[in-house]
Amino acid sequence: MPIFHIASDEEIKKGETTDIYFVRTKQVLEAKGLEKTSAVAEVTSGNLPENWSWSILCGIEELALLFKNIPVDVYSMPEGTAFYSTDIQGFHEPVMRIEGSYGAFCIYETALLGLICQASGIATRAARLRKIAEKKQLISFGIRRMHPSLSPMIDRAAFIGGFDAVSCLAGARSTQTEPVGTMPHALIVVLGDQIKAWKAFDDIVEKDVPRVALVDTYSDEKTEAILAAETLKNLRAVRLDTPLSRKGNFAEIVREVRWELNLRGYEQVKIFVSGGLNEGTIKQLSKAGADAFGVGTYVCNSPAINFALDIVQIKGKLCAKRGKLGGKKEVWRCQECLTDIVLPYYKPQPKCPKCRSRTERMLKPTIKKGKIVAKLPKPKEIRRFVMKQLDKLPLD
């Protein structure tokens, strides 16, 4: 028995994380000799959370591994693709299509949606923060707010969305980066004062780790920042993790610290802030002079994207439940302006209605007869793809 309440890889692959009604559906189909009924199903999203105008698709690598050796075909937008709830015509656009015997894939619907709903929400919030922070550093600090088994997924999604680094050891392995972080308040408390802790860190920790001093443990942030700069000649930055109960006007604190450091010739010392950050506070603190941000709860607790899987074709015949559009579809995208057009699959390739440029199919082969046929890029490559799209996406 596992000691933590998590599903194993084997349990997920065997369909044991599904809802019971899919098991009973498969039982009925098998009893009636219909388990090999051919079906086409599509994944679409409802309205995006918080009136987002776009989202970032994340979790495709895990999804490909979920369907590996399952005798179906899967077509998907590549991981990291920006997508919309609806296309330019107002039609809900599929981010994925599954073709095969419904009995072969019905028990995987729950896991499929779980793999992309939460990861896509995290990647989207990360991408939004990336646009707000512009070129300033963003570090994922959120793993302590979620179940530890999710740490690699959280950090990977945040990194893909545009974060620069992560603090978690397992998250760093999943993103193929080095973990980032210096010291907690606990180190200063245990050693008794700030100067002892800063000096001990500088003496013991590897020299290639940037010297970032935490400066809000016992004294005023300005006082500790000046003290840290005077103590460590190789100081890279000061970190303000001021709790909400003590913040007051956090932007004014940042301005004050920046002024006092500059006044004493420490212009090269950066200001790193963390603790309760969100889109609004990052915008304010960036203007006030903050150079880097450690973001936790706001990203790891991102709203999930409300994806749904719906059958749109059975044995070649068009069908759909009410509120859904029947028939196999294709999403065509203009790469110049990122305009999407959803059309029935048999319709010819359209031109972009906005700029008249060529469009391309967005649902790419991912699985063919149970074999992974898509390239599964590394997180850094996916992140570059996201960053390229962000240049063309508005922030509502």
C-alpha positions in Angstrom: 0.0 0.0 0.0 1.3 3.5 -0.8 1.8 5.7 2.2 0.5 8.8 0.4 -3.0 9.3 -1.1 -1.9 9.4 -4.7 -2.5 7.2 -7.7 0.4 5.2 -9.2 1.4 5.4 -12.9 0.0 1.8 -13.2 -3.4 2.7 -11.7 -3.7 5.7 -14.0 -2.7 3.6 -17.1 -5.2 0.9 -16.1 -8.0 3.4 -16.0 -8.5 3.1 -12.2 -8.7 6.9 -11.7 -11.8 7.1 -13.8 -15.4 7.8 -12.8 -17.4 4.7 -12.1 -20.0 5.5 -14.8 -17.4 5.0 -17.5 -16.7 1.6 -16.2 -20.4 0.8 -16.2 -20.7 2.2 -19.8 -17.9 -0.1 -20.9 -19.6 -3.0 -19.2 -22.9 -2.3 -21.0 -21.1 -1.9 -24.4 -19.3 -5.2 -23.9 -22.5 -7.1 -22.9 -24.2 -5.8 -26.0 -21.3 -6.5 -28.3 -20.8 -2.7 -29.0 -17.4 -2.1 -27.4 -15.8 -1.7 -30.9 -18.3 1.0 -32.0 -16.2 3.6 -33.8 -16.4 7.1 -32.5 -14.9 10.5 -32.9 -14.7 12.6 -29.8 -13.4 16.2 -29.3 -12.1 18.2 -26.4 -13.4 21.7 -26.1 -13.4 24.3 -23.3 -16.3 26.2 -21.9 -15.9 29.9 -21.1 -12.3 30.5 -20.0 -11.9 31.5 -16.3 -11.9 35.2 -15.2 -12.9 36.3 -18.7 -9.5 35.3 -20.2 -9.4 35.8 -23.9 -6.9 33.0 -24.4 -5.3 30.1 -22.6 -2.2 28.0 -22.9 -2.6 24.3 -23.6 -0.4 22.2 -21.2 -0.2 18.5 -20.3 0.0 17.0 -23.8 3.1 15.0 -23.0 1.4 13.2 -20.1 -1.7 12.7 -22.3 0.4 11.1 -25.0 1.8 8.7 -22.5 -1.7 8.0 -21.1 -2.8 6.9 -24.6 0.4 5.0 -25.5 -0.5 1.4 -26.4 -4.3 2.2 -26.4 -5.5 1.4 -30.0 -6.8 4.9 -30.9 -5.7 7.9 -32.9 -5.3 11.2 -31.1 -4.9 14.6 -32.8 -4.0 17.5 -30.7 -2.8 21.1 -30.7 0.9 21.0 -29.7 1.8 21.6 -26.1 2.2 25.3 -25.3 -0.3 26.4 -28.0 -2.4 29.4 -27.2 -6.0 28.6 -27.8 -9.4 30.3 -27.5 -12.7 29.1 -26.1 -14.3 30.1 -29.4 -13.0 30.9 -32.9 -13.6 34.2 -34.8 -17.1 33.0 -35.7 -18.1 32.1 -32.2 -17.8 28.3 -32.6 -16.1 26.4 -29.7 -12.8 25.1 -31.0 -11.5 21.6 -30.2 -8.0 21.4 -28.9 -8.0 17.6 -29.4 -9.7 14.9 -31.3 -9.8 11.1 -30.5 -10.8 8.5 -33.1 -11.3 4.8 -32.4 -13.5 2.3 -30.7 -15.3 4.0 -27.9 -14.9 1.0 -25.7 -11.1 1.4 -26.0 -10.9 4.9 -24.7 -14.1 5.7 -22.6 -12.5 4.9 -19.3 -9.7 7.4 -19.9 -11.9 10.4 -20.2 -11.5 11.4 -16.5 -7.7 11.1 -16.5 -7.4 12.9 -19.9 -9.3 15.9 -18.7 -7.5 15.9 -15.4 -4.1 16.0 -17.1 -4.8 19.1 -19.1 -7.4 21.1 -17.1 -5.2 22.0 -14.2 -1.9 22.2 -16.0 -3.4 24.5 -18.6 -4.8 26.8 -16.0 -1.4 27.1 -14.3 0.4 27.7 -17.6 -2.1 30.4 -18.5 -1.7 32.4 -15.3 2.0 32.1 -15.6 1.9 33.4 -19.2 -0.3 36.3 -18.1 2.2 37.2 -15.4 5.0 36.9 -17.9 3.4 39.6 -20.0 2.9 41.9 -17.0 6.4 41.4 -15.6 7.9 41.8 -19.1 11.6 40.8 -18.9 11.8 40.7 -15.1 12.5 37.4 -13.4 9.6 35.2 -12.3 10.2 32.2 -10.0 7.7 29.5 -9.0 7.3 29.4 -5.2 3.9 27.7 -5.0 4.6 24.0 -4.3 4.0 24.3 -0.5 0.4 25.2 -1.2 -0.5 22.0 -3.0 -0.1 18.3 -2.6 3.6 17.4 -2.9 2.9 14.8 -5.5 1.8 17.6 -7.9 5.0 19.6 -7.4 6.7 18.6 -10.7 3.5 19.3 -12.7 3.0 22.7 -11.1 6.5 23.8 -11.7 6.6 22.4 -15.3 3.4 24.2 -16.2 4.5 27.5 -14.6 7.9 27.2 -16.5 6.2 26.5 -19.8 3.9 29.5 -19.3 6.9 31.8 -19.0 8.4 31.6 -15.5 12.2 31.7 -15.5 12.9 29.2 -12.7 11.4 27.0 -10.0 12.3 26.4 -6.3 11.5 22.7 -6.1 14.1 20.0 -6.5 11.6 17.7 -8.4 10.2 20.6 -10.3 13.7 21.6 -11.5 14.2 18.0 -12.7 10.9 18.2 -14.6 11.9 21.5 -16.3 15.6 20.5 -16.7 16.7 23.6 -14.9 18.6 24.4 -11.7 16.4 25.0 -8.6 16.5 28.6 -7.4 16.3 29.9 -3.8 18.5 31.1 -1.0 17.3 31.2 2.6 14.1 31.1 4.7 13.4 33.2 7.8 14.1 30.0 9.8 17.8 30.2 9.1 18.0 33.7 10.5 15.9 32.8 13.5 18.0 29.7 14.3 21.3 31.5 14.0 20.1 34.4 16.1 20.5 37.4 13.9 20.6 38.5 10.3 24.3 39.2 9.9 25.3 35.7 11.3 22.9 34.0 8.9 24.0 36.0 5.8 27.7 35.4 6.6 27.1 31.7 7.3 25.3 31.3 4.0 28.1 33.1 2.1 30.7 31.0 3.8 29.1 27.6 3.2 26.9 27.6 0.1 28.5 27.1 -3.3 29.9 30.3 -4.8 27.9 30.0 -8.0 24.6 30.4 -6.1 23.6 34.1 -6.2 23.8 35.9 -2.8 20.3 37.0 -2.1 19.7 38.2 1.5 16.3 38.0 3.1 15.8 41.5 4.7 12.6 41.5 6.7 13.1 39.2 9.6 13.5 41.4 12.6 14.0 45.0 11.5 12.6 47.5 9.0 13.2 46.4 5.4 15.2 49.5 4.5 17.5 49.0 7.6 18.1 45.3 6.9 18.7 46.0 3.2 21.4 48.5 3.9 22.9 46.2 6.5 23.0 43.3 4.0 24.7 45.4 1.3 27.3 46.5 3.8 27.9 43.0 5.1 28.1 41.1 1.8 30.3 42.6 -0.9 29.1 40.1 -3.5 25.4 40.7 -2.7 23.2 40.1 -5.8 19.8 41.1 -4.4 17.7 41.6 -1.3 14.5 39.7 -0.8 11.4 41.2 0.7 8.9 38.6 1.8 7.0 40.9 4.1 3.8 39.3 5.4 0.5 40.8 4.6 -0.1 42.0 8.2 3.1 44.2 8.0 3.1 45.3 4.3 1.3 48.6 4.5 2.0 50.1 1.1 4.3 47.5 -0.3 5.2 49.6 -3.3 6.3 52.4 -1.1 8.5 50.0 0.9 10.1 48.9 -2.4 10.7 52.5 -3.5 12.2 53.3 -0.1 14.6 50.3 -0.2 15.6 51.2 -3.8 16.3 54.8 -2.9 18.4 54.0 0.1 20.5 51.4 -1.7 21.1 53.7 -4.6 22.0 56.6 -2.3 24.8 54.5 -0.8 26.2 53.3 -4.1 24.4 49.9 -4.3 22.6 50.4 -7.5 23.7 46.9 -8.6 21.8 45.2 -5.8 18.4 44.0 -7.1 15.1 43.9 -5.2 13.4 40.5 -5.2 9.8 40.4 -3.7 7.6 37.5 -2.7 4.5 36.8 -0.6 0.9 37.1 -1.8 1.7 38.4 -5.3 -0.8 38.5 -8.1 -1.3 40.3 -11.4 -2.1 43.6 -9.8 0.6 43.7 -7.2 3.3 42.6 -9.7 2.3 45.5 -11.9 2.5 47.9 -9.0 5.7 46.6 -7.6 7.4 46.4 -11.0 6.8 50.1 -11.4 8.0 50.8 -7.9 11.4 49.2 -8.7 11.1 45.5 -8.0 13.4 43.4 -10.2 12.2 39.8 -9.6 9.1 38.1 -8.2 8.6 34.8 -6.4 5.0 33.8 -7.0 3.3 31.0 -5.1 -0.4 30.5 -4.4 -1.6 32.7 -7.2 -0.1 30.4 -9.8 -0.3 27.0 -8.2 -4.0 27.6 -7.3 -4.9 28.8 -10.8 -8.5 28.1 -11.9 -8.7 24.9 -14.0 -9.7 25.2 -17.6 -13.2 23.7 -18.0 -12.4 21.2 -20.8 -15.0 18.6 -21.8 -14.8 15.5 -24.1 -17.9 15.0 -26.3 -18.7 12.4 -29.0 -19.4 14.1 -32.3 -19.6 11.1 -34.7 -20.6 7.5 -34.2 -19.9 4.9 -37.0 -19.4 7.7 -39.4 -22.7 9.4 -38.6 -22.9 13.0 -37.3 -24.1 13.4 -33.8 -23.8 15.5 -30.7 -25.6 16.2 -27.4 -27.4 19.5 -27.1 -25.2 22.5 -26.8 -22.4 20.8 -28.8 -21.6 20.9 -32.5 -21.8 17.6 -34.3 -19.3 16.3 -36.8 -15.5 16.0 -37.0 -13.9 19.4 -37.2 -10.6 21.1 -38.0 -9.1 24.2 -36.4 -7.3 26.4 -38.9 -4.9 29.1 -37.7 -3.3 32.1 -39.2 0.2 32.2 -37.7 0.5 35.9 -38.5 -2.3 37.1 -36.3 -3.3 33.9 -34.4 -6.8 34.1 -35.7 -8.6 30.7 -35.6 -11.4 29.3 -37.8 -13.3 26.1 -37.0 -14.7 24.3 -40.0 -16.1 20.8 -40.7 -13.3 18.5 -41.4 -14.1 18.1 -45.1 -14.0 21.8 -45.8 -11.0 23.1 -47.7 -8.2 25.2 -46.2 -9.4 28.8 -45.7 -7.5 32.1 -45.8 -7.4 34.2 -42.7 -10.5 36.5 -42.6 -8.4 39.2 -40.9 -5.2 39.5 -42.9 -5.8 37.1 -45.8 -2.7 35.0 -44.9 -2.5 31.3 -45.3 -3.8 29.1 -42.4 -2.6 25.8 -41.1 -4.2 22.8 -39.4 -3.8 22.9 -35.6 -4.8 19.4 -34.7 -1.6 17.4 -35.3 -1.2 13.7 -35.1 -0.1 12.7 -31.6 -1.1 9.0 -31.3 -1.6 6.6 -34.3 -2.9 3.2 -33.4 -1.4 3.5 -29.9 2.0 4.7 -31.0 3.3 8.1 -30.1 4.0 9.8 -33.5 4.3 13.4 -32.3 7.6 15.0 -31.2 7.3 15.7 -27.5 9.5 18.8 -27.0 11.5 19.6 -23.9 10.1 22.2 -21.5 12.6 24.9 -22.6 11.5 24.4 -26.2 7.8 24.6 -25.3 8.5 27.7 -23.2 10.1 29.4 -26.2 7.1 28.6 -28.3 4.8 30.1 -25.7 6.9 33.3 -25.5 6.8 33.7 -29.3 3.0 33.6 -29.2 2.8 36.0 -26.2 4.1 38.8 -28.4 1.0 38.5 -30.5 -1.6 38.0 -27.7 -3.3 40.9 -25.9 -3.7 40.9 -22.1 -7.4 41.6 -21.5 
